[in-house]
C-alpha cells in the first residue's frame, strides 16, 4: 500500500527521540501538527507492525537528500512527497532541513548507508584498515560488500581480517566517526567534485575485448591506445580479456600445442586443479603422453593448492596465448554462423 505524505512524516518522527521530534514540529502550521498527531496516534495503536515502514521511510529520506546522479541535495522532491502539499514551501523546506539534521544526529550511518557505494569507498580509501572495518561493520552487508569491492585488493584483505577481530568501541566514538564521514559526503556534494568513477563490470570489458579482437591489428592497436590514454588500467584489463582461461577450448590444436610445449609441468598441474573438464581435456589432448605423466606426478606431490596459486598458474598459461594473439599468431576454431 502506498504511504501518504502525512504518514511518511509521522513514520519518520517515530524514528527520532521525543525532544527532537518536538523541536522539528516547532513553528509548523496547526493543521499540519494536528494531522501528524492523529497519524501518530493511529501508529501507536497499531504497535510494532510499523517498524519496517519507519525504516523504509528513513532510508528513503536519506536517499533523497543524497542523489547518486548529481551528488546534489534534492530537498524539494522529498518535501513535496512528505508533506503532500499541505504546508507552504518555506515551512516545508524548514522542516526538511531540521529532519535532515535530526537523522544525522540520531544515526549518521543511516545517511552513509544511503550514499552510492563508490562515494563511500572514495571517502574511506585513505583510512587505515581498522577504521574502515569499523565503518563497514556498522553498514548493511550489501552496502559493505559493494564498498569492499571498490577498495584495492591488499587493503580489502586487511579490512576483512579486521572485521573478524572486532574491538571494543564506545557508541560515542562510533557516532563521532559517522559524523565525520557524513561531513565528508556532504562536502563532496557541495564542492561539486568530479563524479566518482564506478568500477566497470568485467563482462562489459569482456565484450569490448571481443569486439576489438575481430578487428585488424592496426585498427585494434589504435583503439587500445585511445583507451589507454584515458585509463591505463582499463586498457590493461581489456587486453587481458581478449584471451582468457575459458577461451582455451576455442583455440586450434596446433596453436595451443606450440604454447603448452613451453609451460612447466608444475605450472600445468596447479592450473588444472579443479578446472572445467572440457578445458582439462583440451589441454591434456595437446601435450605429449610424457608431459601428461609429469603433470600427474606433480599433482600427486603438491597436495591442495591455494586458490591464488591456481589462478596465478592459469595466468602463466594464458599470458603467452595473449602474446601470440596480439602478434596475430594464435588461431581460433571457426564457429558456425
C-alpha positions as CSV (number, residue, x, y, z in Angstrom):
1,X,0.0,0.0,0.0
2,X,1.3,3.5,-0.9
3,X,2.3,5.6,2.0
4,X,0.8,9.1,2.1
5,X,2.8,12.2,2.8
6,X,1.5,12.8,6.3
7,X,2.0,9.1,7.1
8,X,5.7,9.4,5.9
9,X,6.1,12.4,8.2
10,X,4.7,10.5,11.2
11,X,6.8,7.4,10.5
12,X,9.9,9.5,10.2
13,X,9.2,11.2,13.5
14,X,8.8,7.8,15.2
15,X,12.4,7.0,14.4
16,X,13.5,10.1,16.4
17,X,13.5,10.8,20.1
18,X,10.7,12.9,21.6
19,X,12.7,16.0,22.2
20,X,14.0,16.1,18.6
21,X,10.6,15.4,17.1
22,X,9.1,18.2,19.2
23,X,11.8,20.6,18.0
24,X,11.1,19.6,14.4
25,X,7.4,20.5,14.7
26,X,8.0,23.9,16.2
27,X,6.6,26.7,14.1
28,X,4.6,24.3,11.8
29,X,1.0,25.2,11.0
30,X,-1.5,23.8,13.5
31,X,-3.3,22.0,10.7
32,X,-0.1,20.0,9.9
33,X,0.7,19.3,13.5
34,X,-2.9,18.1,14.1
35,X,-2.8,15.7,11.1
36,X,0.6,14.3,12.1
37,X,-0.6,13.9,15.7
38,X,-3.6,12.0,14.5
39,X,-1.4,9.8,12.4
40,X,1.0,9.2,15.3
41,X,-2.0,8.1,17.4
42,X,-3.0,5.5,14.8
43,X,0.6,4.3,14.5
44,X,0.8,3.9,18.3
45,X,-2.4,1.9,18.3
46,X,-1.0,-0.5,15.6
47,X,2.1,-1.1,17.6
48,X,5.3,-2.7,16.3
49,X,4.0,-3.6,12.9
50,X,5.1,-0.1,11.6
51,X,8.9,-0.7,12.3
52,X,9.7,-1.8,8.8
53,X,7.8,1.0,7.3
54,X,9.5,3.5,9.5
55,X,12.9,2.2,8.5
56,X,11.9,2.3,4.8
57,X,10.8,5.9,5.1
58,X,14.0,6.9,6.9
59,X,16.1,5.3,4.2
60,X,14.1,7.0,1.5
61,X,14.6,10.3,3.3
62,X,18.4,9.7,3.5
63,X,18.5,8.6,-0.2
64,X,16.6,11.6,-1.4
65,X,18.9,14.1,0.3
66,X,21.9,12.4,-1.5
67,X,21.1,11.6,-5.1
68,X,23.6,9.4,-6.8
69,X,23.4,11.0,-10.2
70,X,24.4,14.6,-9.4
71,X,25.5,14.3,-5.8
72,X,23.3,17.3,-5.0
73,X,20.8,17.6,-2.2
74,X,17.3,17.0,-3.6
75,X,15.2,18.6,-0.9
76,X,12.2,19.7,-2.8
77,X,11.1,16.3,-4.2
78,X,11.2,14.6,-0.8
79,X,9.5,17.5,1.0
80,X,6.7,17.6,-1.6
81,X,6.1,13.9,-1.1
82,X,6.5,14.1,2.7
83,X,4.0,16.9,3.3
84,X,1.8,16.2,0.3
85,X,1.3,19.8,-0.4
86,X,-0.3,20.7,2.9
87,X,2.5,23.1,4.0
88,X,3.9,26.1,2.4
89,X,7.2,25.9,0.5
90,X,9.2,27.8,3.2
91,X,7.7,25.8,6.1
92,X,8.3,22.5,4.2
93,X,11.9,23.4,3.4
94,X,12.5,24.4,7.0
95,X,11.0,21.2,8.4
96,X,13.1,19.1,5.9
97,X,16.3,20.8,7.0
98,X,15.5,20.1,10.6
99,X,14.7,16.5,9.9
100,X,17.9,16.1,7.9
101,X,20.0,17.3,10.8
102,X,18.0,15.2,13.3
103,X,18.5,12.0,11.3
104,X,22.2,12.7,11.1
105,X,22.5,13.3,14.8
106,X,20.4,10.2,15.7
107,X,22.3,7.7,13.5
108,X,24.8,9.1,10.9
109,X,25.3,5.6,9.5
110,X,21.8,5.7,8.1
111,X,22.8,8.6,5.9
112,X,26.1,6.9,5.0
113,X,24.4,3.7,4.0
114,X,22.1,5.6,1.6
115,X,25.1,7.1,-0.3
116,X,26.4,5.5,-3.5
117,X,29.0,2.8,-2.7
118,X,31.5,4.4,-4.9
119,X,31.3,7.6,-2.9
120,X,31.6,5.7,0.4
121,X,34.7,4.0,-0.9
122,X,36.1,7.3,-2.0
123,X,35.8,8.8,1.5
124,X,37.3,5.7,3.1
125,X,40.1,4.8,0.7
126,X,42.8,6.7,2.6
127,X,41.7,5.5,6.1
128,X,43.6,2.6,7.9
129,X,42.0,-0.9,7.6
130,X,40.9,-0.8,11.3
131,X,38.9,2.3,10.8
132,X,37.3,1.0,7.5
133,X,36.4,-2.2,9.2
134,X,34.5,-0.3,12.0
135,X,32.5,1.6,9.4
136,X,31.7,-1.5,7.2
137,X,30.6,-3.4,10.3
138,X,28.0,-0.6,11.0
139,X,26.6,-0.7,7.5
140,X,24.2,-3.2,5.9
141,X,26.0,-6.3,4.5
142,X,25.1,-5.5,0.9
143,X,26.4,-1.9,1.2
144,X,29.6,-3.2,2.8
145,X,30.1,-5.7,0.0
146,X,29.8,-3.1,-2.6
147,X,32.2,-0.7,-0.8
148,X,34.7,-3.5,-0.2
149,X,34.8,-4.5,-3.9
150,X,35.9,-0.9,-4.7
151,X,38.9,-0.9,-2.4
152,X,42.3,-2.1,-3.7
153,X,42.9,-5.8,-3.2
154,X,45.5,-5.5,-0.5
155,X,43.5,-3.1,1.7
156,X,40.3,-5.0,1.3
157,X,42.0,-8.2,2.5
158,X,43.3,-6.4,5.6
159,X,39.9,-4.8,6.2
160,X,38.0,-8.1,6.1
161,X,40.5,-9.6,8.5
162,X,40.0,-6.7,10.9
163,X,36.2,-7.3,10.7
164,X,36.8,-10.8,12.1
165,X,38.7,-9.3,15.1
166,X,36.2,-6.7,16.5
167,X,37.4,-4.5,19.3
168,X,35.6,-2.5,22.0
169,X,34.5,0.8,20.6
170,X,32.2,3.1,22.5
171,X,28.9,4.4,20.9
172,X,30.2,7.9,21.3
173,X,33.3,7.1,19.2
174,X,31.2,5.4,16.6
175,X,28.9,8.4,16.4
176,X,31.9,10.7,16.0
177,X,33.2,8.5,13.2
178,X,29.8,8.6,11.5
179,X,29.6,12.4,11.8
180,X,33.0,12.9,10.3
181,X,32.1,10.6,7.3
182,X,28.7,12.4,6.9
183,X,30.5,15.7,6.7
184,X,32.9,14.3,4.0
185,X,30.0,13.1,2.0
186,X,28.2,16.4,2.1
187,X,31.4,18.3,1.4
188,X,31.9,16.1,-1.6
189,X,28.4,17.0,-2.8
190,X,28.7,20.7,-2.0
191,X,32.0,21.2,-3.8
192,X,30.6,19.5,-6.9
193,X,33.6,17.3,-7.1
194,X,34.0,15.2,-10.2
195,X,31.8,12.1,-10.3
196,X,33.4,9.1,-8.6
197,X,34.2,6.6,-11.2
198,X,32.4,3.3,-10.8
199,X,34.3,0.1,-11.5
200,X,33.3,-1.1,-15.0
201,X,31.9,-4.7,-14.7
202,X,34.1,-7.4,-16.1
203,X,31.5,-8.7,-18.5
204,X,31.3,-5.3,-20.2
205,X,35.0,-5.1,-20.7
206,X,35.0,-8.7,-22.0
207,X,32.5,-7.6,-24.7
208,X,34.8,-4.7,-25.6
209,X,37.7,-7.1,-25.8
210,X,35.8,-9.5,-28.1
211,X,34.8,-6.6,-30.4
212,X,38.4,-5.4,-30.6
213,X,39.6,-9.0,-31.3
214,X,37.6,-9.1,-34.5
215,X,39.4,-6.0,-35.9
216,X,42.7,-6.0,-37.9
217,X,45.8,-5.4,-35.8
218,X,46.4,-1.8,-36.7
219,X,42.9,-0.7,-36.0
220,X,42.8,-2.7,-32.8
221,X,46.0,-1.2,-31.6
222,X,44.9,2.3,-32.3
223,X,41.7,1.8,-30.4
224,X,43.5,0.2,-27.4
225,X,45.9,3.2,-27.4
226,X,42.9,5.6,-27.2
227,X,41.5,3.6,-24.2
228,X,45.0,3.7,-22.6
229,X,45.3,7.5,-22.9
230,X,42.0,7.8,-20.9
231,X,42.6,4.9,-18.4
232,X,45.6,2.7,-18.3
233,X,44.0,0.1,-16.0
234,X,41.0,-0.3,-18.2
235,X,43.2,-0.8,-21.3
236,X,45.3,-3.4,-19.4
237,X,42.1,-5.3,-18.4
238,X,40.7,-5.2,-21.9
239,X,43.9,-6.6,-23.3
240,X,43.9,-9.4,-20.7
241,X,40.3,-10.3,-21.5
242,X,41.0,-10.8,-25.2
243,X,42.2,-14.3,-24.3
244,X,41.1,-15.9,-21.1
245,X,41.5,-19.3,-19.5
246,X,38.0,-20.2,-20.7
247,X,39.0,-19.4,-24.3
248,X,41.4,-22.3,-24.4
249,X,38.8,-24.7,-25.7
250,X,38.3,-22.4,-28.7
251,X,42.0,-22.4,-29.8
252,X,43.1,-24.6,-32.6
253,X,45.2,-27.5,-31.5
254,X,48.4,-26.6,-33.4
255,X,48.5,-23.1,-31.9
256,X,47.8,-24.5,-28.4
257,X,50.5,-27.2,-28.7
258,X,53.2,-24.7,-29.5
259,X,52.4,-22.7,-26.4
260,X,51.9,-25.6,-24.0
261,X,55.3,-27.1,-25.1
262,X,57.0,-24.3,-23.1
263,X,54.8,-24.5,-19.9
264,X,56.4,-26.3,-17.0
265,X,54.6,-29.4,-15.6
266,X,54.4,-27.8,-12.1
267,X,52.5,-24.9,-13.6
268,X,50.1,-27.1,-15.6
269,X,49.4,-29.2,-12.5
270,X,48.3,-26.2,-10.5
271,X,46.4,-24.7,-13.4
272,X,44.4,-27.9,-14.0
273,X,43.4,-28.2,-10.3
274,X,39.5,-28.1,-10.2
275,X,39.5,-27.0,-13.9
276,X,36.4,-27.4,-16.0
277,X,36.5,-30.9,-17.6
278,X,36.4,-29.6,-21.1
279,X,39.4,-27.3,-20.6
280,X,41.4,-30.0,-18.8
281,X,40.6,-32.5,-21.6
282,X,41.6,-29.9,-24.3
283,X,45.0,-29.2,-22.6
284,X,45.8,-32.9,-22.0
285,X,45.0,-33.8,-25.6
286,X,47.5,-31.2,-26.7
287,X,50.5,-32.3,-24.6
288,X,52.6,-35.4,-25.1
289,X,52.0,-38.6,-23.2
290,X,55.2,-38.0,-21.2
291,X,54.2,-34.4,-20.4
292,X,50.8,-35.7,-19.1
293,X,52.5,-38.2,-16.9
294,X,54.8,-35.5,-15.4
295,X,51.7,-33.4,-14.7
296,X,50.1,-36.4,-12.9
297,X,53.3,-36.8,-10.8
298,X,53.2,-33.1,-9.8
299,X,49.5,-33.4,-8.9
300,X,50.3,-36.4,-6.6
301,X,53.1,-34.4,-4.9
302,X,51.7,-30.9,-4.5
303,X,48.7,-31.6,-2.2
304,X,45.8,-29.0,-2.1
305,X,47.0,-25.7,-3.8
306,X,45.8,-22.3,-2.6
307,X,43.2,-20.6,-4.9
308,X,45.5,-17.7,-5.6
309,X,48.3,-20.1,-6.7
310,X,45.9,-21.9,-9.1
311,X,44.8,-18.5,-10.6
312,X,48.5,-17.5,-10.9
313,X,49.3,-20.7,-12.7
314,X,46.4,-20.3,-15.1
315,X,47.7,-16.7,-15.8
316,X,51.1,-18.2,-16.7
317,X,49.4,-20.5,-19.2
318,X,47.2,-17.7,-20.7
319,X,49.9,-15.0,-20.9
320,X,51.8,-16.5,-23.9
321,X,48.5,-17.2,-25.6
322,X,47.7,-13.5,-25.3
323,X,51.1,-12.5,-26.7
324,X,50.6,-14.9,-29.6
325,X,47.1,-13.4,-30.2
326,X,48.5,-9.9,-30.2
327,X,51.1,-10.9,-32.7
328,X,48.3,-12.5,-34.8
329,X,49.9,-15.9,-34.4
330,X,47.1,-17.5,-32.5
331,X,44.5,-19.4,-34.4
332,X,40.9,-20.0,-33.2
333,X,38.4,-22.7,-34.2
334,X,35.9,-21.0,-36.5
335,X,32.4,-21.1,-35.1
336,X,29.5,-21.9,-37.4
337,X,27.3,-18.9,-38.1
